[in-house]
Amino acid sequence: MATEHPQVLEPLIDEATLQEWLRCRPSDLRRLRDQRKGPPFVQIGRWRLYRRQDIERWLDREAAASIAEPVDDTATLTSLKT
């Protein structure tokens, strides 16, 4: 009887590809990583690689956080009235 093994390793995304997807500069991704605010990554030697599912989860969390933050429109409304 043959045993089926789940696919353990999915294709990993390199930094250049992630920068293209996010439309950001290398320094932006580095800053997010240094501040521990970017997507989780796997370090293999000098390479930082990202799992697609980790990127998607990170984007979902970022979107939810931006929706949850209250917006103060009073300054904008005041400037429009004058």
N, C-alpha and C positions, 0 to 999 in steps of 0.2 A: 504494500500500500504506500503510495507516494504521499509525502508530507508537503503541504503547501506552506511556504514561508511568506509572511507579510513583507512587503517592500520596506526594508529597514532604512535605506538611504534614498532620499528623494533628491532631485537635482538641487544644488545649492546655488544661490545668486551671489555673484561677486559685487564688490563695491561700485565698479563702473556701471554695471547694469542697474543697480539700485539708484544710483545718482541720476541716470537717465529716466527711470520710472518716476522718481520724485521731482525731477527737474530742478535739481539743486547742485551746488558746487561741491567739490571735495571738502572744502573747509567747513561747509554747513553740516555735512554728515559727520565729520570729525568732531565738531563742536557738540553735536547731539550725543555722540558716543562718549566724549569726555565728561559731559554733564550727566551721563547715564539716563538720557531722555530719549534716546533713539531705539530702534528695534534691536532685540537680542541678536547676537551673532556668535558664530563659532570661529575660534582662532585656530588656524592650522599653520604653524610656522609664522610667516609674516602676513599671511592671507587672512582677511576677515570675510567670512562667508555667511550668508543669511538664508534661512529657510523661508520659503514662500508663506507658509502658514503663520510664522512669527511676524512677518511683515504685515500680513493682512490683519492679524490681531492687534498689532501696534497701531495701524491706521484706524481701526475701529475704535480703539481706546482714545486716540487723539480726536477723532470726530465727536465722540460722546463727550469728551471733556470740553471741547469748544462750544458745544451746544449747551452744556450745563452752566457755563460761566455767565454770570449776569452782565448785561451790557448797560453802561451808563450813557444814555442818549441825551441827558439834560444839557451838557455842554454843546452838543451838536444842535439841539433844538434852540438853545439860546442864541447861538451864532446865526442861525437862519432867520430869527425874528428881527435881528438888528440890521 
